[in-house]
Amino acid sequence: MADNDMSRGEARQRLSWGAGIAIGMGIGVAMGSVFENMAIGIAIGVAVGVLFAIVFGAAGRRKPRQGQGDPDADEPGPDGPPSVR
């Protein structure tokens, strides 16, 4: 049977796209009312929504600070020391 549960990353990605598009469409409808042209407002709203979706999605993927990573990463494994990068 297939695993139907979402991973944490997939759930965050779906939430960020949903929130971004919802915020963008709200802004777009407001801009459409201001400009008295819904087509322009919705186009602006979609662009703003995609921007918010990318920002919200990237906010959850922060890298650990240098020196606060995996403490076991510097220890040599069974095959010897880790390679130098």
PASEBA-1860 file (N, C-alpha, C; in nm, 3 decimals):
! residues 85
1> MADNDMSR> 0.084/-0.117/0.000/0.000/0.000/0.000/0.089/0.125/0.000 ~ 0.052/0.225/-0.076/0.131/0.346/-0.088/0.121/0.431/0.038 ~ 0.226/0.506/0.063/0.228/0.596/0.178/0.157/0.725/0.139 ~ 0.039/0.749/0.196/-0.041/0.866/0.160/-0.018/0.985/0.250 ~ 0.064/0.971/0.354/0.090/1.081/0.445/0.186/1.180/0.381 ~ 0.160/1.308/0.402/0.248/1.412/0.351/0.370/1.425/0.441 ~ 0.482/1.452/0.379/0.601/1.479/0.458/0.591/1.622/0.511 ~ 0.678/1.653/0.604/0.675/1.787/0.665/0.705/1.895/0.561
9> GEARQRLS> 0.799/1.866/0.472/0.834/1.963/0.368/0.722/1.985/0.269 ~ 0.653/1.877/0.232/0.542/1.890/0.137/0.427/1.969/0.199 ~ 0.399/1.945/0.326/0.293/2.020/0.394/0.328/2.168/0.401 ~ 0.454/2.200/0.430/0.497/2.339/0.436/0.486/2.405/0.298 ~ 0.522/2.331/0.194/0.515/2.384/0.059/0.370/2.412/0.019 ~ 0.280/2.321/0.049/0.139/2.341/0.017/0.082/2.460/0.095 ~ 0.118/2.470/0.221/0.069/2.581/0.303/0.122/2.714/0.251 ~ 0.248/2.719/0.213/0.305/2.844/0.165/0.239/2.887/0.034
17> WGAGIAIG> 0.213/2.794/-0.057/0.146/2.830/-0.182/0.002/2.873/-0.157 ~ -0.066/2.804/-0.070/-0.205/2.841/-0.040/-0.215/2.977/0.024 ~ -0.130/3.003/0.122/-0.132/3.133/0.190/-0.088/3.244/0.095 ~ 0.013/3.219/0.015/0.062/3.320/-0.077/-0.042/3.359/-0.180 ~ -0.107/3.261/-0.240/-0.209/3.290/-0.340/-0.329/3.360/-0.276 ~ -0.369/3.319/-0.157/-0.482/3.382/-0.090/-0.452/3.529/-0.059 ~ -0.334/3.557/-0.007/-0.295/3.696/0.022/-0.286/3.775/-0.107 ~ -0.226/3.716/-0.209/-0.211/3.785/-0.337/-0.345/3.816/-0.402
25> MGIGVAMG> -0.439/3.725/-0.395/-0.570/3.750/-0.456/-0.644/3.859/-0.380 ~ -0.629/3.863/-0.249/-0.690/3.972/-0.171/-0.633/4.107/-0.211 ~ -0.501/4.112/-0.225/-0.436/4.235/-0.269/-0.479/4.269/-0.412 ~ -0.488/4.166/-0.497/-0.526/4.188/-0.636/-0.667/4.242/-0.651 ~ -0.760/4.190/-0.576/-0.898/4.241/-0.582/-0.903/4.385/-0.531 ~ -0.828/4.414/-0.426/-0.824/4.551/-0.376/-0.763/4.645/-0.480 ~ -0.655/4.602/-0.544/-0.593/4.685/-0.647/-0.685/4.700/-0.768 ~ -0.758/4.595/-0.802/-0.853/4.603/-0.912/-0.963/4.703/-0.883
33> SVFENMAI> -1.007/4.709/-0.761/-1.109/4.808/-0.723/-1.052/4.949/-0.730 ~ -0.928/4.966/-0.688/-0.865/5.098/-0.690/-0.847/5.145/-0.835 ~ -0.797/5.056/-0.921/-0.773/5.091/-1.061/-0.899/5.085/-1.147 ~ -1.008/5.035/-1.090/-1.134/5.012/-1.162/-1.113/4.922/-1.284 ~ -1.022/4.825/-1.267/-0.993/4.728/-1.373/-0.954/4.597/-1.304 ~ -1.047/4.504/-1.296/-1.022/4.379/-1.224/-0.914/4.294/-1.290 ~ -0.903/4.299/-1.422/-0.803/4.217/-1.490/-0.662/4.256/-1.446 ~ -0.634/4.385/-1.440/-0.502/4.431/-1.395/-0.482/4.397/-1.248
41> GIAIGVAV> -0.585/4.414/-1.168/-0.575/4.384/-1.026/-0.547/4.237/-1.000 ~ -0.615/4.150/-1.073/-0.592/4.006/-1.054/-0.453/3.967/-1.101 ~ -0.407/4.027/-1.211/-0.271/3.998/-1.258/-0.167/4.040/-1.154 ~ -0.187/4.157/-1.096/-0.096/4.203/-0.990/-0.107/4.110/-0.869 ~ -0.228/4.067/-0.837/-0.249/3.977/-0.723/-0.181/3.843/-0.740 ~ -0.184/3.789/-0.861/-0.117/3.661/-0.886/0.033/3.678/-0.869 ~ 0.088/3.787/-0.921/0.232/3.811/-0.907/0.271/3.827/-0.759 ~ 0.193/3.901/-0.685/0.219/3.919/-0.542/0.203/3.786/-0.469
49> GVLFAIVF> 0.103/3.707/-0.508/0.080/3.577/-0.446/0.196/3.481/-0.466 ~ 0.250/3.478/-0.586/0.366/3.392/-0.613/0.486/3.439/-0.532 ~ 0.503/3.570/-0.524/0.612/3.625/-0.444/0.600/3.584/-0.297 ~ 0.480/3.599/-0.240/0.458/3.560/-0.100/0.478/3.409/-0.082 ~ 0.434/3.329/-0.178/0.450/3.184/-0.167/0.597/3.146/-0.162 ~ 0.678/3.210/-0.244/0.822/3.180/-0.245/0.886/3.225/-0.113 ~ 0.847/3.341/-0.065/0.903/3.392/0.061/0.863/3.303/0.178 ~ 0.734/3.265/0.185/0.690/3.179/0.294/0.756/3.042/0.286
57> GAAGRRKP> 0.774/2.989/0.167/0.837/2.859/0.151/0.984/2.861/0.190 ~ 1.053/2.970/0.157/1.196/2.980/0.188/1.220/3.008/0.336 ~ 1.123/3.068/0.403/1.141/3.103/0.544/1.156/2.979/0.632 ~ 1.097/2.868/0.594/1.105/2.747/0.675/1.228/2.663/0.648 ~ 1.306/2.700/0.548/1.423/2.619/0.511/1.552/2.689/0.546 ~ 1.568/2.728/0.668/1.691/2.794/0.709/1.798/2.691/0.738 ~ 1.919/2.725/0.699/2.031/2.635/0.724/2.080/2.656/0.866 ~ 2.130/2.551/0.932/2.184/2.570/1.067/2.308/2.658/1.062
65> RQGQGDPD> 2.331/2.730/1.171/2.448/2.816/1.178/2.573/2.732/1.173 ~ 2.679/2.796/1.126/2.806/2.725/1.119/2.853/2.692/1.260 ~ 2.888/2.568/1.282/2.931/2.525/1.414/2.818/2.465/1.497 ~ 2.694/2.480/1.452/2.581/2.423/1.525/2.515/2.311/1.447 ~ 2.587/2.254/1.354/2.533/2.146/1.274/2.532/2.015/1.351 ~ 2.540/1.907/1.280/2.540/1.775/1.339/2.672/1.752/1.413 ~ 2.668/1.729/1.544/2.794/1.712/1.618/2.870/1.586/1.579 ~ 2.803/1.489/1.523/2.868/1.365/1.483/2.929/1.373/1.343
73> ADEPGPDG> 2.908/1.485/1.273/2.952/1.495/1.134/3.105/1.500/1.123 ~ 3.174/1.552/1.224/3.319/1.565/1.217/3.392/1.438/1.261 ~ 3.321/1.346/1.322/3.385/1.223/1.366/3.405/1.129/1.249 ~ 3.520/1.064/1.246/3.543/0.971/1.134/3.448/0.852/1.142 ~ 3.403/0.810/1.027/3.313/0.697/1.019/3.391/0.567/1.011 ~ 3.324/0.457/0.982/3.392/0.327/0.976/3.489/0.319/0.858 ~ 3.472/0.405/0.756/3.560/0.402/0.639/3.677/0.500/0.650 ~ 3.687/0.573/0.760/3.795/0.669/0.777/3.739/0.809/0.795
81> PPSVR> 3.828/0.908/0.793/3.784/1.047/0.815/3.703/1.099/0.695 ~ 3.619/1.199/0.719/3.541/1.256/0.607/3.634/1.328/0.511 ~ 3.592/1.338/0.385/3.676/1.404/0.285/3.676/1.555/0.308 ~ 3.785/1.617/0.270/3.800/1.761/0.284/3.739/1.827/0.161 ~ 3.658/1.928/0.185/3.591/1.997/0.073/3.657/2.126/0.044
END
